[in-house]
Every structure is written in C-alpha cells, then in structure tokens.
Amino acid sequence: METFTNQCHLCGESFECPVELREFRRGLSCDECEAKEEANRLEIEGQKLEAKRIEAEAIVDELTPARIRCTDINHRDFNADLWKRVSAWKPTQERPWLGLIGMTGESKTRCAFLWVRRQARRRIETSSSDHLRIAHAKGYDFAAITLAKFSRDPQEQEEAREKLWKYRNADVLIFDEMGKLHVTKSVFVELFGLIDHRHANNRVTLWTSNTHPDEFCDPWPEEYAGPIGGRIIESSTILRA
C-alpha cells in the first residue's frame, strides 16, 4: 500500500498514512493519539449516559412514596417471588397492562415502582428520546381529584385537571389500590375516560388491588362495571401476589 509521511496534528510526531488520505493530512492523527481520542470520547459518552440514568431514576424517585423509595429487595419481608415475575414481564400490544392482586403487605406497589424505575433506566440506555412520562394515581384519592375539577377555587381546578391529564397521557401510569375507588357518577365518567383512553392507545399501565376486577367492579352500575372491568381485564396480564 502506497503511503506518505505525515505529521500528527495532536502530538507533532511523524507517521505513515495511506496516500488516499493525503487531502486530509492536516486533520490526521497518529494511531496512539487516535486511540487516546477514542478512549476520551467513550469516557465522556459514558459519563453523559450515567448522568442521564441518574436523572431518569430521580424522576421516578420524585413520584415514589418515601417508604417505598428505600425498598430492599433482599429484606425477608419483601415478596421476592412476585418481583421475579414482575421483572420478567414485558408489555405487548395485546396486553400492555400489568395487574397485581394480593393482600396488603405483599409488595405489590414496591414491585410496580421497581419495574418503572428499571424501565426509565432502560429507556435512557436504548433510546435517544426523552425520559418516560410517569404518573402515579391512588384509588382513594381519585374521587377527590375528580371532584376538585368543579371546585370554586381556580387553582384547585387547574391542579386537578393537570393531574387527570397526566394520568391519561403518561407513558407509564401506576394506578394504586384500584379496588378502593370511591365512585359516584362523576367519578365513573372520569374513570371510564381514563381507562378507555389508555386502553385505546395501548399506554402501559400497572395497577394494584386487593381483589380481581370482577370483584371490585361488581357493585358498580352495569353501564360502567362492564365497560371498565372489561377493558381492564382485556388489557392486563394479572399476577397474584
């Protein structure tokens, strides 16, 4: 291979280059300097990626209740069997939801947040897109937030509308204690809108409850129980703790 002698633009040492690179001679570097540049580039990229991972996890942590934030998966009271099954779960087009059913203390909410934290990290590692948009709804608060839409206080109205919008449109929604909803007609309407929107758009949803949807929807009027319960069951992989 024909070569020419060039001077490294970084260290100034002479080295041999393929003649076809002659037109780029002022920007060429020797093998040693090129290796150092590549190592520096990889180090900087690694630092940027780690910073984005930390930021992604911080977003999840901000939404996570303090007691759950410090979950120790090796603690004897943690439901390791449930976490093994949850961590293996992947949303599909057919079933983009995960339902966790079991009694209080079975680590359902902990497993849901652990899964979301892991997904937020993976999103950063595998995609150049923005962070996951995450929301956390609680069954026992949902009615109050719905009713706050009709408050006489404009700020309360705005905050409630913003929360409900996030519930509908988050990339991932954790809906905790779905079976503990205090339901009135206005809450049924809002809940159906939420479930129907996420169902229609295949938005990933993790929900927890002490009971199966067939049970917690049973006391509801049929015009809501059927459509809401049907969509939840149709969209969900359901695991019992």
C-alpha positions in Angstrom: 0.0 0.0 0.0 1.4 3.4 -1.0 1.9 5.8 1.9 3.2 9.2 2.6 4.8 10.7 5.7 2.5 13.0 7.7 2.7 14.9 11.0 0.2 14.2 13.7 -1.9 17.3 14.4 -2.0 16.4 18.1 1.4 15.4 19.2 3.5 16.5 16.2 5.2 13.2 15.6 5.7 11.8 12.1 3.8 8.7 11.0 2.9 6.9 7.7 -0.5 7.4 6.2 -2.3 5.8 3.2 -1.8 8.1 0.2 -5.5 8.3 -0.5 -5.8 10.3 2.8 -3.3 13.0 1.6 -6.0 15.6 1.2 -7.0 15.2 4.9 -3.4 15.4 6.1 -3.9 18.5 8.4 -6.6 16.7 10.4 -4.9 13.3 10.7 -3.5 11.9 13.9 -1.2 9.0 14.7 -2.5 5.7 15.9 -1.6 6.4 19.5 -3.3 9.8 19.6 -6.3 8.4 17.8 -6.6 5.7 20.4 -6.5 8.3 23.2 -9.1 10.4 21.5 -11.4 7.4 21.1 -10.9 6.5 24.8 -11.7 10.1 25.8 -14.8 10.1 23.6 -16.1 6.8 25.1 -15.4 8.1 28.7 -17.3 11.3 28.0 -20.2 9.4 26.5 -20.2 7.1 29.5 -20.4 10.0 31.9 -23.2 11.6 29.9 -25.2 8.3 29.9 -24.7 7.8 33.6 -25.9 11.4 34.3 -29.0 10.7 32.2 -29.6 7.4 34.1 -29.4 9.2 37.4 -31.8 11.9 36.1 -34.2 9.3 34.9 -34.2 7.5 38.2 -34.6 10.8 40.1 -37.8 11.4 38.1 -39.2 8.1 39.3 -38.0 8.7 42.8 -39.8 12.0 43.0 -43.1 10.2 42.3 -42.3 7.3 44.7 -43.6 7.4 48.2 -40.7 7.8 50.6 -41.2 4.4 52.3 -41.2 2.6 49.0 -38.2 4.5 47.7 -35.9 2.7 50.1 -37.1 -0.8 49.2 -34.6 -3.5 50.0 -35.2 -6.5 47.6 -33.2 -8.7 49.9 -35.3 -8.0 53.0 -37.0 -11.0 54.4 -40.4 -9.3 54.2 -40.0 -8.3 50.5 -42.0 -10.5 48.1 -39.1 -11.8 46.0 -41.2 -14.3 44.2 -43.6 -11.6 43.0 -40.7 -9.3 42.0 -39.2 -12.2 39.9 -42.4 -12.5 38.0 -42.9 -8.7 37.6 -39.4 -8.1 36.5 -39.8 -10.7 33.7 -43.0 -9.1 32.5 -42.9 -7.1 29.2 -45.9 -5.1 27.9 -47.2 -6.2 24.5 -49.7 -4.6 22.0 -52.2 -7.2 23.1 -51.6 -6.8 26.9 -49.8 -3.5 27.7 -51.1 -3.5 31.3 -50.0 -5.4 34.4 -52.3 -6.1 37.3 -51.0 -7.1 40.7 -53.6 -8.6 43.1 -53.0 -9.5 46.7 -53.4 -8.5 50.3 -51.8 -5.5 51.9 -48.1 -6.1 52.6 -47.5 -8.3 49.6 -45.1 -5.8 48.0 -47.4 -5.0 45.0 -46.7 -1.3 44.9 -43.0 -1.8 45.6 -42.7 -4.1 42.7 -44.6 -1.7 40.4 -42.2 1.1 41.2 -39.2 -1.1 40.9 -40.3 -2.1 37.4 -40.9 1.5 36.4 -37.5 2.6 37.7 -35.9 -0.1 35.7 -37.8 0.9 32.5 -36.8 4.5 33.0 -33.2 3.5 33.1 -33.5 1.2 30.1 -35.2 4.0 28.1 -32.1 6.1 28.5 -29.8 3.2 27.6 -31.6 2.1 24.4 -33.1 5.3 23.1 -32.2 8.9 22.4 -35.8 10.1 23.1 -36.9 12.0 26.2 -37.4 10.5 29.6 -40.5 8.4 30.3 -43.5 10.4 31.3 -44.7 8.7 34.5 -47.8 9.3 36.7 -48.9 7.7 40.0 -52.7 7.6 40.8 -54.2 6.3 44.0 -57.7 4.8 44.1 -58.6 6.5 47.4 -57.5 9.9 46.0 -59.0 9.7 42.6 -62.5 10.7 43.6 -61.3 13.8 45.4 -59.2 14.9 42.4 -62.1 14.3 40.1 -64.4 16.5 42.3 -61.7 19.2 42.5 -62.3 19.8 38.8 -65.5 21.5 39.9 -64.1 23.5 42.8 -64.8 27.2 43.1 -61.0 27.7 43.6 -59.5 28.2 40.1 -56.1 26.9 41.3 -57.7 23.7 42.7 -59.5 23.2 39.4 -56.3 23.7 37.4 -54.2 21.3 39.6 -56.9 18.6 39.3 -57.2 19.0 35.5 -53.4 18.8 35.2 -53.3 15.6 37.3 -56.1 13.9 35.4 -54.4 14.9 32.1 -51.2 13.3 33.3 -53.0 10.1 34.3 -54.4 9.8 30.8 -51.3 10.6 28.8 -48.3 9.3 30.8 -46.1 6.8 29.0 -46.5 4.7 32.2 -49.2 5.0 34.8 -49.2 3.3 38.2 -52.7 3.1 39.5 -52.5 2.0 43.1 -55.4 0.4 45.0 -57.8 0.5 42.1 -60.3 -1.5 44.1 -60.6 1.3 46.7 -62.2 3.8 44.4 -65.0 5.8 46.0 -67.2 6.1 43.0 -70.0 8.5 42.2 -71.4 9.3 38.7 -68.8 12.0 38.0 -66.0 9.7 39.2 -67.4 6.8 37.0 -67.3 9.2 34.0 -63.8 10.3 34.7 -62.6 6.8 35.4 -64.1 5.4 32.2 -62.5 8.2 30.2 -59.1 7.4 31.7 -59.4 3.6 31.3 -60.8 3.9 27.7 -58.1 6.4 26.6 -55.2 4.3 27.9 -56.9 1.1 26.6 -57.4 2.6 23.1 -53.9 4.0 22.9 -52.1 0.9 24.4 -50.5 3.1 27.1 -48.5 1.0 29.6 -50.4 0.8 32.9 -49.6 -1.0 36.2 -52.4 -1.3 38.7 -52.7 -2.9 42.1 -55.7 -4.1 44.0 -56.7 -6.5 46.8 -59.3 -8.1 44.5 -59.8 -9.0 40.9 -61.7 -6.5 38.6 -64.6 -8.9 38.5 -65.0 -8.4 42.3 -64.3 -4.7 42.7 -66.4 -3.7 39.7 -69.3 -6.0 40.7 -71.1 -3.4 42.9 -71.0 -0.7 40.2 -73.8 0.1 37.8 -73.6 -2.3 34.8 -73.3 0.7 32.4 -69.8 1.3 34.0 -68.9 -2.0 35.5 -69.0 -3.9 32.2 -67.0 -1.4 30.0 -64.4 -0.5 32.7 -63.9 -4.0 34.1 -63.8 -5.5 30.5 -61.2 -3.1 29.3 -59.0 -3.7 32.4 -59.2 -7.5 32.1 -58.7 -7.4 28.3 -55.6 -5.3 28.5 -53.9 -6.8 31.6 -51.6 -9.6 32.5 -52.7 -10.3 36.0 -50.4 -11.7 38.7 -51.4 -12.8 42.1 -49.0 -11.9 44.9 
